[in-house]
Structures are given as C-alpha cells and as structure tokens.
C-alpha cells in the first residue's frame, strides 16, 4: 500500500532555510507567504517535508569479514567471581592452558591487522585519534578514538598545509577577543548610564570618581579599546584577503585552458559568486562588531559633548591645576588642552580607520561611495539599523559623531592659541 498524502504528524513546521540554520521559523503575520528570516535574507521559503513518506524500514543486517573482526573495539568482559572450590580451580587452570595458543594467535593477528590499518589510513588515522599503542590487558589492541593520544591544537597529515586550519584559528581568536571587548564595553556603558545625571568631563579624564575602574579612566579605556578594535579588524581583513588570494591561485592553477569564451565567462562568474559568499564574515563576528561599534560611537559622542560644554564654560568656571600622570607633576590648563587635543584627534582617526576597514566609509576621499571592507551589504544594513536606531539614519549618526569630535578639537585648538598668545 502506497501512501499518497503526508500525515499531519509528519509535516515540518519550519521551512528548509530555517531548518538548515537551526533557527526558529516565525512569520510576522499569520497569513504571510514567507517567514521573517526568509524575507530578511530574500530567499525562497520552502516548506519542509520528509524525503520518504512513511515509517522507515528496518536496517539491513551488518555483515563483517572474519579477518576484520579482530580489529573491532572489544569491551572487557566482567570477571567471574572466584570460587574456593578446588575442583573449579583445577577446571579453570586446565581450560586456560588449553586456550593459550589460540589467544596468542589472535593477539598476533590483531596487532598485525591494526598496524596494517594504520599504514593504510596514514594521517586519517591520526586525525580520528587512532592509538595503536594502547592495548587491553589481554594483549588485544583496541582501535578506537582516544582523545588523550593527540592534542587538538596540532594538525596532522595533509591538514597541516590546509589554509582552513589557520582560518579556523583566526576566527576563534577573533570571536574570543571581540567577546571580551564587548563585555568590557557593556560594563563601562552601564556605569556611564548609572552616573549620567552627574556626568562631567572631569569624571571622564580624572583618576578619581566612579568611572575610574581598575586603575583606568574612561578616556584611557576608550582609547585602548579603539586601538585594539582597529588592530583586530586589520588582522581579520588580512586573513580574509590572504584566503581569497589562495582560492584565486588554486582556481587558476586547477582550471584547464578554455577555448570557449562562454565557458570561461561562466567559470569566472561561478568562482566570483562562490568567493563572495565564502569571504562573508560569520554571523557571530558581524554581530559582535556591530555591538562594539555602536557602543564606541556612544562613548565618542559622550566625550565630545561634555568636552565642548566644558570649554564653553571656562570663562565662568575656570579649571584649577590638577595632578597629571604618575610622576608628571601638576598640569596647567594649557597642558591639559594639548593632551585633550591629541586625544580627540587620535580617537577621530581611529573612527575613520574603523569605517574604512568595515567598508562603511563615505565621502569625497573614498570616491564618493563605500569601499570594499569586511562587511557584506546585508551585514552593513544590520549595522546601520543598529547604530541609527531606525532605517536610513546610521550614516548620519557616524557623521554626527565625527562632526562633534572635530568641533571639540577645534575648540581646544582655539583655546590653546588664545592661552599661548
């Protein structure tokens, strides 16, 4: 009897795209033809179904050759309880002496088969954790996975020259560093939000107050995090560009000479589309970059706003001399303004470098449009939405922050020129 319809219990509620990504399949409205994820990625929303309808059949009986039976993993049998009877002891001694030649033969055949298997598998056996040195108490070698036999950080065999191993290490390092950076920024921004009603530029730059955490002022933390963020983005960009160059070289060397221009065009189009999808950052890294960039923009905006406000009130509230860095003596107003000008220009330059590496830099210096960077168009759309809070306002948000930093630097420079003259 052939089943022609799918039973309701066998229908999948998730579409194929959400099922492959292990994501929840939800629709914005109950009557939508596509789910929210498929609408965001602009992919077809195909309802999932089983490949074979009905109850699965019984698996075929496994047949093994007698020659390979000795290489399978054998579990040690439980020991029989010892008896004090002399008759049973004599029987056990007699049976053990009779079976000793056969056990020796099986042991030798087992060791020879395991060594031949290790020779045939080569590096694949090392990758799977093959350890032929471990043996059972009876002398029979156990061929199975052994995590203690090889360290996961050392590649074996042909994978040592595989660029995917280095790329995986770079991705793991990037995720770890970005996660720690994101946690540190989140804790600092929470403290800033708690004391925002009494916020002044002195709390940001002085080595005292609630924002002085772990012997680091908020201004020092902003500068250090900005430099680490830019360095990490440069490392990611270098890794991706190196992998892209390796793929292009491999495709050039592996492809035979094309006599037809149509075939060559099709090959180039396929390779370009596959390389663009492979060069896209993982979702975890892109979301971490978006979160860190948004929090840094908020801190940049906070500093520029309170710096400009304090410079504007210098005529009514002059700044008293305050202690400088360790061993630096007392700073006057001119010294503080010089350091503030240098600090403002440094974080402004770090913001521009971050935009350039991410590929979100705009303006006449970049040809009037965006440049190639780490983020794909879909990831840039997510970043603009998170930074601006609404669609289309992310670009104006970054330009507003840079304008505030330039204004703070201009006010400090004007004050320094007035004091020196």
SVG drawing of the C-alpha trace seen along z (x, -y; Angstrom):
<svg xmlns="http://www.w3.org/2000/svg" viewBox="-3 -87 61 118">
<polyline fill="none" stroke="black" stroke-width="0.4" points="0.0,0.0 1.5,-3.3 1.0,-6.4 -0.1,-9.4 -0.6,-12.1 1.6,-13.3 0.2,-12.7 -0.2,-15.9 2.2,-14.5 4.9,-14.1 4.7,-17.7 7.5,-20.0 6.6,-23.4 9.9,-25.0 11.0,-25.9 14.1,-24.4 16.2,-27.6 15.4,-27.8 15.8,-24.1 19.3,-24.1 20.3,-27.0 18.5,-25.6 16.6,-28.8 13.0,-29.4 10.7,-29.7 8.3,-32.6 6.1,-34.8 5.4,-38.4 1.7,-37.9 -0.1,-34.6 -1.0,-34.8 2.5,-35.7 3.8,-33.5 7.4,-33.7 8.8,-33.6 10.7,-36.6 14.1,-35.1 13.5,-34.3 12.0,-37.8 15.1,-39.4 17.6,-37.3 15.3,-37.4 15.4,-33.7 12.6,-31.3 10.6,-30.0 10.0,-26.3 8.0,-24.2 10.0,-21.2 8.8,-17.7 10.3,-14.2 12.1,-12.7 10.5,-9.3 6.9,-9.2 6.1,-6.5 7.7,-4.6 11.4,-3.9 12.3,-0.3 14.4,2.0 18.1,1.6 20.0,4.3 21.9,6.8 25.5,5.9 28.0,8.4 31.6,8.3 34.5,10.4 36.2,12.8 39.6,11.2 38.4,7.8 36.5,9.0 39.7,8.8 40.2,5.1 36.8,4.0 36.6,2.5 36.1,5.1 34.8,4.3 36.5,6.2 34.2,8.9 33.3,8.8 35.4,11.0 33.7,14.2 33.5,14.5 36.3,16.6 35.4,19.8 37.1,21.6 36.3,25.0 39.4,26.9 37.5,28.7 36.5,25.4 40.1,24.1 41.5,27.1 38.9,26.8 39.8,23.1 43.6,23.9 43.0,26.7 40.9,24.5 43.4,21.6 46.3,23.8 44.3,25.2 43.3,21.9 46.7,20.1 47.9,20.9 44.7,19.6 44.8,16.4 48.4,15.8 47.4,16.3 44.5,13.9 46.8,11.4 49.4,11.5 46.7,11.3 45.1,8.4 48.4,6.4 49.3,7.1 45.9,6.0 45.9,2.8 49.4,1.9 48.3,2.5 45.2,0.4 47.3,-2.4 49.6,-2.2 46.7,-2.3 44.9,-5.2 48.1,-7.3 47.2,-10.7 43.5,-10.0 44.0,-7.5 45.9,-10.2 43.1,-12.7 40.5,-10.3 42.5,-9.7 43.9,-6.2 46.2,-5.0 47.7,-1.6 49.9,-1.7 47.0,-1.3 46.1,2.3 43.7,4.3 45.0,6.4 44.7,9.5 47.1,8.2 44.3,7.3 44.8,3.9 41.8,1.5 41.3,-0.5 39.1,-3.4 39.0,-7.1 41.4,-8.2 41.3,-11.9 44.5,-11.7 46.6,-10.4 46.8,-13.7 46.4,-17.3 43.7,-19.3 46.0,-22.2 48.5,-20.3 47.4,-19.5 48.4,-16.1 49.0,-14.8 47.8,-16.8 45.7,-19.2 48.9,-20.9 49.2,-22.8 45.4,-23.3 44.5,-27.1 41.2,-26.2 43.1,-25.3 44.7,-28.7 41.4,-30.4 39.6,-28.5 42.2,-29.6 41.9,-33.2 38.1,-33.1 38.3,-31.5 40.8,-34.2 38.6,-36.9 35.4,-35.7 37.2,-35.4 38.8,-38.8 35.6,-40.5 33.5,-38.8 35.8,-40.1 35.9,-43.5 32.1,-43.6 31.7,-42.5 34.1,-45.2 32.4,-47.9 29.0,-46.8 30.1,-47.0 31.5,-50.5 28.5,-51.8 26.3,-50.5 28.3,-52.5 28.1,-55.6 24.3,-55.3 24.1,-55.0 26.0,-58.3 24.8,-60.2 22.9,-62.7 26.1,-63.9 28.4,-63.4 31.2,-65.9 34.3,-65.8 36.3,-65.7 34.8,-62.3 35.8,-61.1 39.5,-62.1 40.3,-62.3 41.8,-59.4 39.0,-59.5 35.3,-59.1 33.0,-56.2 34.2,-56.0 37.8,-55.2 37.7,-51.4 40.6,-49.0 43.1,-51.9 41.9,-53.1 39.9,-56.2 37.1,-56.2 39.1,-58.2 42.0,-55.7 39.6,-52.8 38.0,-54.3 41.4,-54.9 42.8,-51.4 39.6,-49.7 39.6,-51.7 43.2,-50.7 42.6,-47.0 39.4,-47.1 41.2,-48.6 44.1,-46.2 41.7,-43.2 39.8,-44.3 43.0,-44.8 44.0,-41.2 40.7,-39.8 40.9,-41.8 44.4,-40.4 43.3,-36.9 40.3,-37.1 42.4,-38.7 45.0,-36.0 42.4,-33.3 40.8,-35.0 44.2,-35.1 44.8,-31.5 41.5,-30.5 42.1,-32.5 45.5,-30.9 44.1,-27.4 41.3,-28.1 43.8,-29.5 46.1,-26.5 43.4,-23.9 41.3,-25.1 42.4,-23.9 42.8,-26.3 39.4,-27.4 38.9,-27.5 35.4,-28.9 34.7,-32.4 31.3,-31.4 32.7,-28.6 35.4,-31.0 32.8,-33.6 30.6,-31.0 33.6,-29.8 34.6,-33.3 31.1,-34.1 30.8,-30.9 34.1,-31.5 33.3,-35.1 29.9,-34.2 31.4,-31.4 34.3,-33.6 32.0,-36.4 29.9,-34.0 33.0,-32.4 34.5,-35.8 31.5,-36.9 32.2,-37.2 30.4,-34.7 27.2,-36.0 28.7,-35.9 31.7,-38.1 29.5,-40.6 27.1,-40.9 29.9,-41.4 31.5,-44.1 28.1,-45.8 27.7,-45.9 31.2,-47.1 31.0,-49.8 27.7,-51.1 29.0,-51.3 32.2,-53.1 30.1,-55.6 28.1,-56.3 31.2,-56.9 32.8,-59.1 29.6,-61.2 29.6,-61.4 33.1,-62.7 32.8,-65.3 29.5,-66.6 30.9,-67.1 34.3,-68.4 32.6,-71.1 30.3,-72.0 33.2,-72.4 35.3,-74.5 32.3,-76.8 32.0,-77.3 35.7,-78.1 35.1,-81.8 32.6,-81.3 34.2,-78.2 38.0,-78.2 39.8,-74.9 42.2,-74.6 45.6,-72.9 45.2,-69.2 47.7,-66.3 48.9,-64.8 50.0,-61.2 52.2,-59.3 55.4,-61.3 54.3,-64.1 53.8,-66.8 50.9,-69.3 49.2,-70.1 48.2,-73.6 45.2,-74.3 47.4,-74.6 48.9,-71.2 45.5,-69.6 44.2,-71.2 47.2,-69.9 46.6,-66.4 42.9,-66.7 43.5,-67.9 45.9,-64.9 43.4,-62.5 40.5,-63.9 42.4,-63.6 43.5,-60.1 40.0,-58.7 38.8,-60.6 41.5,-58.9 40.6,-55.5 36.9,-56.0 37.9,-56.8 40.1,-53.7 37.3,-51.5 34.9,-52.8 37.4,-52.2 38.2,-48.6 34.5,-47.7 33.7,-49.2 31.3,-51.8 33.4,-54.9 31.7,-57.6 32.8,-60.9 35.0,-62.5 38.2,-60.9 36.7,-57.5 35.5,-58.2 32.0,-59.3 30.9,-55.9 31.6,-52.9 34.8,-50.9 35.3,-47.2 35.6,-46.1 34.8,-43.2 31.1,-43.6 28.8,-42.4 25.8,-44.6 23.4,-42.6 25.7,-43.0 26.1,-46.7 22.3,-47.1 22.2,-45.5 24.9,-47.7 23.2,-50.9 20.0,-49.8 21.5,-49.1 23.7,-52.3 21.0,-54.7 18.0,-53.1 15.9,-53.4 16.3,-52.7 18.5,-55.1 19.9,-57.1 23.1,-55.1 25.2,-57.1 24.1,-60.4 24.9,-59.0 28.5,-58.4 28.9,-61.7 27.3,-63.4 29.8,-61.8 32.8,-62.8 31.5,-66.3 31.3,-66.5 34.9,-65.3 36.1,-67.8 34.3,-70.6 35.9,-69.6 39.3,-69.5 38.7,-73.0 37.6,-74.5 40.6,-73.0 43.0,-74.3 41.4,-77.8 41.8,-77.8 45.4,-76.8 46.2,-79.5 44.5,-82.1 46.4,-81.0 49.8,-80.9 49.3,-84.3"/>
</svg>
